[in-house]
Amino acid sequence: MTTQLHTMASPARLITPLDQRIQAVFREVLDDDHLEIYDGMTRDNFPAWDSLTHVKLIIGLEEEFHCQFTTTEVVAIQSIADLKRTLIDKGVRT
């Protein structure tokens, strides 16, 4: 399933190694090699990030970062910023 939502305007930014790894998981799960994530991207403003996709993303992120999210964390992750904050709180740096 390829999504055309990657054309949404996103703020200019420098992509960090953490962003690159998260973006790679999003691209794989959403089957969109051109998808660009940004901190303000949320489940509300990115319709392809539905409940099933959320579960797939969590699984992919757990594999990528060799960590496990708690149920509370999974529910609390509603944006890229939330996701990055959660990963950093778990000790992930890059």
Secondary structure, DSSP 8 states (H G I E B T S, - for coil): ---SGGGS--------HHHHHHHHHHHHHHT-TT----TT-BTTT-TT--HHHHHHHHHHHHHHHT----HHHHHH--BHHHHHHHHHHTT---
